[in-house]
Amino acid sequence: MHTLRLLGVNLLSAVAAAFAVPGSVSAQSVWIRDVTIVSPQLAAPMPDMHVLLNDGRIREIGAAPSAAAQAADDIIDGAGQFLMPGLIDSHVHLRNVPGLLDSHAKAHPDLDRIGRAQIPRSYLYYGFTSLVDLVGAADYVGEWNDLEIRPDVHWCGGAPVANGYPSAFFPPELRFRILPYSLWDAGQGAEVPEGIDPAAQTPEAVVKRMKADGAICVKTFYEPGFGGRRDWPTPPADLVRRLVEAGHAEGMPVLIHANSQEAQGFALETGADIIVHGMWHWNDNERAEQPPQVAELLDDIASRGIGYQPTMQVIYGERDLFDEPFLDDPEFADAVPAELIAWYRTDEGKWFRDRLAGPRGLPDDPSSVNAAPINRLKQTVAKIADSDARLLFGSDTPSAPIYANSHGLNGLLELRALADAGINPARLFRAATIDNARAFGLDREIGTIEPGKAANLLLLGENPLESVKAYDSIEKVILHGRILDRATLSAR
Ligand SMILES: [Zn+2]
């Protein structure tokens, strides 16, 4: 459930200017001594280990330090600490500062600039060293990856059916410009827009094009409507089946936006690889208890090995907009610059909350917001927790122009929400490391601590296999072998 925005702002050049530190070079080699390694391929944590990083990669892991380790440029004493692979959030949208529309960014260019500059640092602050932007584009992802201090970003090409969600948010003449990999469905009976060749908007053609542009995955959508809209066209099943086939021919997983029983049934029927969003609508929303047909559907999703991203923060983030103390949380101040928080407190900054509230106005009890979808979503995640479904970690940050879905922090809130809903810490750890890496074909580079992989690592005071609280104890973030003290990444 995310709103794409037409943006004329060149977001990342401002960030690049802020962080290009001339002459700063990462250490050539680092010896991390006496550390406990926690990595998903290991049956148990390995205490008292010695790890050598060199040239941005993990070079050696041993019970005793090698001569090369002892000669390293830098030494980190890891005694009493845990070393884990950097977290992977496989569902973000990096184009925008949450809550700022183009009109706000134009009216407050400083806020937009300050907000953007903090985005990469906030992901790192909360331990995310790799991200997947699910509706990305070569230009801004390229600019992001040119920054010196930022998580690595990969992207999916967004292939919605034209005139359906999210294409329908934009004026007809802009739909293909904003979503160039849109699929043309002649069955809609719509007129072909000027300058568009339907032969260039087939599943096969758009997948080839996005692959050539640098995408590693395909994202499509099944969304008949929300927020009072129920009239969006959805893609026909055969079109999505072709998209899945075309994606697989190029070695790319196909993700589908699907947050209802109907949509997730469609995902199963069309062979999509990864379901994006938990199920917060059933065919019968009057029921408070999960219907047996829903449980069966989730069992089928599990047994077919389909990846599942519950994205609980989509629903919680909307609720948190109504919760004034959210803005006072010290964690929010680490993620978001003070100037921007001050703006979120203004009436103008609360525009999206007011839009969600609609003519009914603000609720008396903010905790009642989204109570019914939260109930359905929690039962969905409880069912996933009880099954061997292929859980994948993705926060959908931001899912809409929601300041409560702040970059980086929202990932931590998603980890906590999943833990609260019954996912055990070891499973959560896998979902946010190796399982995400495998799902996106990145496991040769990241996802575990093994020689040869990228040195994207976290040093923590607590064991992430024991409690989700361990993610509060990150002390150092290691980015391609470069050691960053966590505190230097805070927005404060
Ligand atoms: Zn999204």
Boltz pocket constraint, residues with backbone or C-beta under 6 A from the ligand:
constraints:
  - pocket:
      binder: B
      contacts: [[A, 1], [A, 2], [A, 91], [A, 92], [A, 93], [A, 134], [A, 396], [A, 397], [A, 398], [A, 399]]
      max_distance: 6.0
